[in-house]
Amino acid sequence: MTDEFPVHPKHAAKDRFGKGALHAAHDITAALAEAGVEDDGAVVLRTDGKRPKLADLEKLLDDTLAEDADDAPAPGNPEDAPETGNRGAPGH
């Protein structure tokens, strides 16, 4: 069977968040290196304070998906579509 199952929107939102977090960490590291700051490998982990609940995370994902839906271009209008960075790729 070669058909792929559709990706659940909440899973896609989680993947986008993870990718964004990795890019942010990379950008911070690159900026520190450019500024000549030596990487000491220290990571700050807060263990005090309020712990978010799974329901809070689900609400955050739902809110993000709602914002994405509001920002989506009208169907059939490719000029309103966001840049994907795929120019020159086959089929684009």
Secondary structure, 3 states (H helix, E strand, C coil): CCCCCCCCHHHHHHHHHHHHHHHHHHHHHHHHHHCCCCCCCCCCCCCCCCCCCHHHHHHHHHHHHHHHHHHCCCCCCHHHCCCCCCCCCCCC
